[in-house]
Amino acid sequence: MLKNTLLTLSLTLAVALGGNLAQGAIITNISDSPANVSPILPGLVLPQVSLKSADNKEVSLHTLLEQKPTILVVYRGGWCPYCSQQLANIKKIEQELIDKGFQIIAVSPDSPEKLQQSTISSANYQLLSDDQLKLTQALGLAFYLDDEVAKAYRNKLGVNFVTLDGEQKVALPVPAVFVLDTDARVHFQYANPNYKVRLSEQLLLAAADAVQ
């Protein structure tokens, strides 16, 4: 627990000092494979991070989290069919989550422009851009794609490459779901290195009930 607390504190400082990844900012926490990520644990508080809305406005994540308990979904991007299906499935239980007092926030490395193309449309379902990977790194979910897979993704799926420490590489989040209270404290976390396996809606509802 102490190790994870220290990691969270160090990431908070790194995020506060970080710049634009596209300009070669310092990388704070990107693993070499999805199997080696270290997601933030239940009981810990998310660091202060700024994201972007679909209209390219800066959004304070903590300001949003203060409003209501939150279902935070971290996904790979709108280009990923497994992510699109997950978002659509969560939308099916959207009203149940709202009735329990929750808001739904979904974050990906997609640019604000890409978010505008999303088929997910709901006043209660917010899509935000983490195109600088600040939150992805702070949550301990970021990993590099190996060069062969990255090339295939770029050629076939249009995944954005970013310049990291002078090199063009692809860093993605391991898909994850967090249940958070209004203090930004994690009550439940699900992250699976196998991007094809996602949390079921039934388990998500059960996790939300446990926060009440």
Stockholm file with secondary structure:
# STOCKHOLM 1.0

chainA/1-212         MLKNTLLTLSLTLAVALGGNLAQGAIITNISDSPANVSPILPGLVLPQVSLKSADNKEVSLHTLLEQKPTILVVYRGGWCPYCSQQLANIKKIEQELIDKGFQIIAVSPDSPEKLQQSTISSANYQLLSDDQLKLTQALGLAFYLDDEVAKAYRNKLGVNFVTLDGEQKVALPVPAVFVLDTDARVHFQYANPNYKVRLSEQLLLAAADAVQ
#=GR chainA/1-212 SS CHHHHHHHHHHHHHHHHCCCGGGTCCCCSCBSSGGGCCCCCTTCBCCCCEEECTTSCEEEHHHHHTTSCEEEEECSCTTCHHHHHHHHHHHHTHHHHHHTTCEEEEEESCCHHHHTTCSCCCTTEEEEECTTCHHHHHTTCEEECCHHHHHHHHHHHCCCCEEETTEEECEEECCEEEEECTTCBEEEEEECSSTTCCCCHHHHHHHHHHHC
#=GC SS_cons         CHHHHHHHHHHHHHHHHCCCGGGTCCCCSCBSSGGGCCCCCTTCBCCCCEEECTTSCEEEHHHHHTTSCEEEEECSCTTCHHHHHHHHHHHHTHHHHHHTTCEEEEEESCCHHHHTTCSCCCTTEEEEECTTCHHHHHTTCEEECCHHHHHHHHHHHCCCCEEETTEEECEEECCEEEEECTTCBEEEEEECSSTTCCCCHHHHHHHHHHHC
//
